[in-house]
Amino acid sequence: MLRKTFIAFLFFCSSIFTLQAQEFKAGDIVFQDLQCGPLCNAINAVTKGYHGKDFSHVGIVVNYQNQLGVIEAIGSKVQFTSLNIFLGRSFDATGKPIVIAARLKKKYQKSIENACALAIASMGIPYDDRFLPNNDSLYCSELIYAVFLDAAKEKPLFK
């Protein structure tokens, strides 16, 4: 699912870039290489990546309780994570976070406000460690797909 979401996602993004924490905006989609062992290695093996970099995790930047952070399906549930914690999980050989951000093209940005609200409302939903759709739990790319699906009024933004 991450591979399909990522490939389709590129079509809807105006840019893919590396940001400092203060440059993120609500609605940015952040891709990360967690380097979490066999599970992340398996995800990396079946996903395309971007410019030679692998990404095993994805979340959405939101403004929650006046703090910019990431809503992500990780651990046992969907949760809010501060940008500093998110960016501090994995680093390349030069010490830079292994994270890229994507921002939707202007014509799709009307979906961002509702997608962020749905992501926030998803907090507490169990993490889907079976990676199956439609089972009352979510894995990371399924969360992103779902919040933009609902934001688009049942018409998928990502194919």
C-alpha positions in Angstrom: 0.0 0.0 0.0 2.8 2.4 0.8 4.3 1.9 -2.7 1.0 2.6 -4.5 0.3 5.6 -2.2 3.8 7.1 -2.7 3.8 6.7 -6.5 0.3 8.2 -6.9 1.1 10.8 -4.3 3.9 12.3 -6.4 1.4 13.1 -9.1 -0.5 15.3 -6.7 2.5 17.1 -5.1 4.0 20.3 -6.2 7.3 19.5 -4.6 9.3 17.0 -2.6 11.9 18.6 -0.3 13.9 18.5 2.9 12.8 20.9 5.5 13.9 22.3 8.9 11.3 21.9 11.6 10.2 25.5 11.4 9.4 25.2 7.6 6.7 22.6 7.8 3.1 23.5 7.1 -0.1 21.7 8.1 -1.0 19.2 5.4 2.6 18.4 4.5 3.1 14.7 4.0 6.3 13.5 5.6 8.1 10.3 4.5 10.7 8.8 6.9 13.1 5.9 6.9 12.7 4.4 10.3 15.5 1.8 10.1 13.5 -0.5 12.4 15.0 -3.8 11.4 13.3 -6.6 9.5 9.9 -5.0 9.2 11.3 -1.7 7.7 13.7 -3.7 5.5 10.8 -5.6 4.1 8.8 -2.4 3.5 11.9 -0.8 1.8 12.3 -3.9 -0.4 8.8 -3.6 -1.8 8.5 0.2 -2.1 10.1 2.4 -4.7 11.6 5.2 -2.6 12.7 8.6 -4.0 16.0 9.6 -5.5 17.8 6.5 -4.1 16.4 7.0 -0.6 14.1 4.4 1.0 11.1 5.4 3.2 9.3 2.9 5.4 7.0 5.4 7.2 4.7 8.3 6.5 2.6 10.8 8.4 0.8 14.1 8.0 1.8 17.4 9.6 -1.0 19.0 11.6 -1.5 21.9 14.0 -2.8 20.3 17.2 -3.4 22.2 20.4 -1.3 25.1 18.9 1.7 22.8 18.2 2.9 21.8 14.8 3.6 18.0 14.7 2.9 14.8 12.9 -0.2 12.5 13.1 1.1 9.0 12.4 0.1 5.4 12.9 3.0 4.0 14.9 3.5 1.9 17.9 0.2 0.7 19.2 -2.1 3.5 17.7 -2.5 6.6 15.7 -0.9 9.4 17.6 0.4 12.9 17.6 4.2 13.3 17.6 6.2 16.5 18.0 8.3 17.5 14.9 11.5 17.3 17.0 10.8 13.7 18.0 9.7 12.7 14.5 12.8 14.3 12.9 15.0 12.7 15.6 14.2 9.1 14.9 16.7 8.3 12.1 19.7 10.0 10.6 21.9 9.5 7.5 25.7 9.3 7.7 26.0 13.1 7.9 23.6 13.3 10.8 20.7 14.7 8.8 17.2 13.3 9.5 16.1 10.8 6.9 12.8 12.6 6.2 11.4 14.3 3.1 8.2 16.3 2.9 5.7 16.7 0.1 3.2 19.5 -0.3 0.1 19.1 -2.3 -0.3 21.1 -5.5 -2.4 24.2 -5.1 -5.5 22.7 -6.8 -5.6 19.9 -4.2 -4.9 22.1 -1.1 -8.6 22.5 -0.4 -8.5 19.0 1.0 -5.8 19.8 3.6 -8.0 21.3 6.3 -10.4 18.4 6.4 -7.7 15.8 6.1 -5.8 17.3 9.1 -9.1 17.3 11.1 -9.7 13.7 10.2 -6.1 12.8 11.1 -6.5 14.4 14.5 -9.9 12.6 15.0 -8.1 9.3 14.2 -5.8 9.5 17.2 -6.3 6.5 19.4 -7.3 4.1 16.5 -5.3 0.9 16.9 -2.2 0.4 14.8 -2.8 -2.2 12.1 0.1 -4.7 12.4 -1.6 -7.0 9.9 -1.6 -4.4 7.2 -5.1 -5.1 6.1 -7.6 -2.5 4.8 -11.0 -1.9 6.4 -10.4 -3.6 9.8 -10.9 -0.8 12.3 -7.2 -0.3 12.6 -4.7 1.7 10.5 -1.1 1.4 9.3 0.8 4.6 8.3 0.1 4.9 4.6 -3.5 3.7 5.1 -4.0 6.6 7.5 -2.9 9.1 4.9 -5.0 7.5 2.2 -8.0 7.4 4.5 -7.9 11.0 5.6 -7.6 12.3 2.1 -10.3 9.9 0.9 -12.8 11.3 3.3 -11.6 14.8 2.7 -12.4 14.3 -0.9 -16.0 13.2 -0.1 -15.4 9.5 -0.8 -13.5 10.2 -4.0 -9.9 9.1 -3.6 -7.3 11.9 -3.9 -4.6 9.2 -4.3 -5.1 6.2 -6.6 
